[in-house]
Amino acid sequence: MTLFSDLRRPDPTPWLLASDEPQARWVTLAYLVAGDADALADAHAAVLADSATRSLLDRIPEWESSVDLSGHNRPELATNLLDLLADMGLTEEDDPRIAHLIGQMLAHADADGRFLVFAVQRSGPVVWGCLPCDTHAIADVALRFGRAGDPRGRRALAAAEGDLAETDMGPAWLCRPDAITGFRGPGRKSEPCPQTTLEALRAFSWLPEAERPAWLPDVAHTVLEIWRQRGERRPYMMGHGRQFKTVKWPPTWYGAYEIVDVLGRLPDAWRDTPEDRRSLAEIAACLLEYNVAADGRVTPLSTFRSFDELSITNKKEPSPLATALVWSRLGLLAEIAPEIAAVDVMALGSSKGGTGTPLPPKV
């Protein structure tokens, strides 16, 4: 396959298709091996029957009473859990708990349409509140699961467009304080929040191309400008060193994997801008070199302590699912694969004090 040869790795798809992990087989058939509808349907059925999938479905919370919502990067967070299930090919029709959760999420919004969460305050009663990384993430998963036509999702996107701010790096989203509690995220008031901005971009990416707003390329440019200015400026709590380049499994937060995932779905936002095209190639090259071994496989180097049923939490051997997911994201950028391969990752500067040199796997 051209993708693998262009990126100078052997094709891992025979190994992936022979894997006993149905989630990895489904991702491979859906994104890396074209044309076998029957095999894809069989893999989907195997995913649904697998104990690891059932375990994830059993974690789906009751949205209107759950207060364990701290930590937007936690894989157990409802929006992150839904993203992982979607990565494995699940749809609303596969389990009524998915549709029920999304319905509950869509039922709670402020007067302008921003989605709310039942959040814990530092003091006082639990209240429904909203941060950009709440409403954007909810809009993202709702549209990803097929709710692009729901007017509540469209209102949330309209509210997001209204919250878009101009910064000295370009248009992006900031850490907007919650109107009820006054709490806001930890980012500096005038600086773009990379995580919130990526979440919003991906939510808009699920719209039909003709319905995407004309300003999306400007925001994509901001995301890549943050990367270009990494040596002089660092977003609060979000650098561009080893943790940015090395995927933490399952992926939930700002990093090379997430940027490739989001901007790979919006090729018209960067393909005709040389500096953005170059920056995205650099980020994708980091994803490749820091995560994919010479044999084309991915051994997780960083993991959350969750979902041990899946191979993505095993640091001791190559993970079929992690391998399939990384290659599926790199496949979104197949048109610039030769440019990715041409990047000298060891010559890239990192955040302040970093070298950009890939670290060897832990022994």
N, C-alpha and C positions, 0 to 999 in steps of 0.2 A: 504494500500500500504506500502511496506517495508520502503521506504524512510521516510515517515512521522513517522512511529512507531520507526524506528531507531533513528530519531532525536527528538523523544519524544514530538511530536506535533500531534494534531488531524488532520485528512485528510481534507483540505479545499476545495477539488475539487467539492463536491456537491454544496457548496455555490458559487464557481466560475462559475460552469456551469449554475446556476440559475440566474447569474448576468445579468443585462440589458446592460452591457458594452461588446460589441462584441469583442473588442480587447482582453479582459481578457479571454473570452471563447475560442478564437482562440489559444492563448498561452497555455491554459490548455489542449486543445485537441491535440495540436501539440507536447507537451513535457511531459505532466503529465498523460494523459489518452490515452492509446494506442488503435488503431484498428478501429475506426469509421471514415472511409474515407468520408462518406456522411455528417456526422455531421461537420467534419472539413471543407469540401467544403462549407456547408451552413454558417458556422461561417466566413469563408473568404469573402463570398459574403456580409455578414452583415457588416464586417469591411469596405469594399469598399463603401458601401452605407451610412455609418455613417457620420454625419456632422463633428465629430471631425477629422476623417481621411481626409475628403475633406478640412478642414481648414489647416491641416498640408501640404497637397499637394499644396494648394494655396500659401504656404510660400516658395516653391522651388524657389531659385533665378536664375537670369541670370548670369551664372558663369563668362562670359567674360567681364562683365561690373560692377559687384558688387564689391564695395570697403569696405563694412562694414564687415571686416574680423577679427577685433581685438577680442581677447579673445577666445582662443582655447577651453575653457570649456563651452562657451555659447551654449545653446541648439539650438539656431537659426542658428548656423554655418552650412553650407551645409552638411558637412560630418556627424555632429551629428544628423542633421535632417534625413538624409538617414538611419543612424543606427536605429533611433527610428521607422521609417517606416518599416525597415526590421524586427525589433523586433515584430511588429504587423502582420507580414506575407506578406507584400507587395513585389512584384517582379517588374522587369522592364516591364513586359507585362501588369501590372495592370494600368499603367498611362504613357503616352508618355513623360511626363515631367521628369520622373525618368531617362529614357533612354537618353533623351536629355542632362540632367545635367551630367550624367556619361560620355557621349560622349565628352562633353566640357572639363571635367576634364582630360580625357585621351589625349586630343589634345595638351596639353601644358606641355612640359617637357624640362629639360636642356639637354646638350649634352650627359650626362651619363644616362639619363632616369629618373631622379628624377622629380616628378610632381611639377608644379609651381602653385602659386596663384597670383591673381592680387592684390598686397598688397600695403598698404599705407606706405610711408616713413615719417620720422619725418620732413624732408624738401625735396623739390624737387618733381618731378612728380611721379605719381603712376606707378609702374613697376611690371613686373612678377618676383617673387622671390620664394625662397624655404627654409623652415626650415624642419628638420626631422619630426616635428609634423604636417607638411603639407603633405609631400609626403607619409609618412607612413599611415596617416589617409585616404588619397585618395586611395592608393593601397588597404587598408583594405576594404573600402566600395565597390570599383570596383570588387574585387574578391568575396566579399560576395554576390553581385548581379549577380554572374555568369560569370564574365569576366576572370576567371582563365586561359583561353586559349588565351587571347589577348596578343600579343607580347609586347605591351607597358606596361602592368602590369608586365610581366616577366622581362622587362628591369628595371623597378622600384625596383623589388625585388633584382635583381642582384646588383643594385646600393646600396641598403640597406645593402646587405651582404658585399659589399666593404667598407661601412662606419662603420661596426661593429668594436668597439674598445676594447682593453683589459684594464680593470681597476683593482684596487686593490680588488674589490669585484667579479671580473670575467668579461666575455665578455658582453658588453651592448652597447647601443647607447648613445652618448653625445649630448649636445646642439651644433650642428655644425653651424658655421656662414654662412649666405647667401652670395654667391659669388658676387652678384651684390651690395647689400646694405651694406654688412658687419655686419648686425644685426644678433645676435644670441639670443637664449632663455636665461632665467635668471639663469639657473643652473651653478654650478661651472665647470670650463673648464675640469677638469680631472675626474669628478664624473659621474656615470651613471644617465641618466634621466629616472626615472621610467615610466613616461607617454609615452615618445617616444618609450621606449623599449617594453612596453605592446602593443602599436599600431602595431609595427613591428611584434611581435610574433603572434598577431591575424591575420595579413595579411598572414603570412606564414601558419597559421592554416587552411586556406580555400583551400590550395593545397591538392591534393590526398596524402594520407599517404606515398605512395612510392616515392613521389617527394619532400618530406620535407627534408631540409638539416640536416646532421648528427649533427650539432652543436646546434640545438634547445634546447636539454636538458641542455647544458652549460649555455645558456642565461636564461632559466627558473630557474636554480639554482641561478643565480645572482639576479633575482627578489626576490626570497625567502631569499637570503642572506641579502638583504636590510632590509627585515622584521626582520631577526634575529639580526641584528646590530642596531635596532631602538633605543635602550637605550643609545648607545654611539655616534651614528651618525644619522643625520637627513638630507635627501636630501633637498636642498634649496626649500622652499615653500611647501614641501610635507611631512607632519608628519604622525604619526600613532596613533593619538588619536581619539577623538570622531568623528571628521569630516571624518577620514579615515574609521571608522567602520560603521557610519550611512550613509545610501545612501542618496544622494541629487538627487531629481527626477526632470527631467529624468537624468539617470546616464550619465556623459560625461567625468569623470576625474578619476585620480588615487585614488583607494580606495579598500576596501575589495571586493565589488561587482565586480569591474573590474578585479581584480586578479583571482577571482573564475571563472568569465566568460571566461577569456583568457586561463588560465592553465587547466580549466576543458575540454577545447577542445583539449588539448595536453597531454593526460594521460601517454603516453609513455615517456614524458619528466621528470616525477617525480615519477612514481609509484614504481620504483625499488630502489629509493634512500631514505633510512629511514628518514634522517633529512629533506629532502624536503617534503616528505609525511607528516611528523609531522607538519612542518611549514604551509603547505597548509591547513591541518586540523584545525590549530589554527586560521588562517584567516577566514576560512569558519565558524568556531564556532562564531567568532565575528560578521560575517554577520548575522548569525541566531539570536544570543542573543540580538544584538543591534537593530534589525529590526522586528523580528517576535514575535508577542505576544503569550501568552499561548494558545490562541484559534487557532493558526496557521495562523492568518491574519496579514497583514502589514498595519499600519497606517503611512503615510508619516510624518516624523519628520522634514525634511529639503527639501525645494523645490526651484526651479527657478521660477521667475514670468513670466512664459510662459505656453502656452498650457492648459489653464484653462478648456478646454472642456474635458480633460481626468481626471480620478479620482486620478492620481498620484500627482496632485497639491493640493489636499484637505487634510489638516492636521487634520480635525475634526472627521474623521471616517475612518474605514478600506477601503483601495483601492483594488478593485478586480484586476486591472491591475498590481499594485505594488506587490500584493501578488503572482499573477501568475508568474511574472518575477523573483522575488527572488527565488521562489521554482523551477522554470525552471533552474536557475543557480545552485542551490544546487543539483538539480538532476543530473547535470554533474558529481558530485562527489559521486554518490550513492554508489560506491564501497568502499568508506572510511567513509560512514555515521556513523558507530559505533565509529570510531576513532574521528570524529567530536564531537559526543555527549559526549565523554569521556573527552573532554577538559574543564578544569575549567577556564572559561574566566576571572573570578574575580581574578585569581592568575597570569594572564598575565601582564607583565609590558607594559606600553605604551611608547610613546616617552618621552624625558626628562621631568621629573616632573609629568608624568601621572600615574594613578593608574590602568587603564584597567577596572575599574568598570563601567558597563553599567549605563547610566543615565536614570531616569524615564522619561516617556513621558511628554511633556509640558502640563500643564493644562490650 
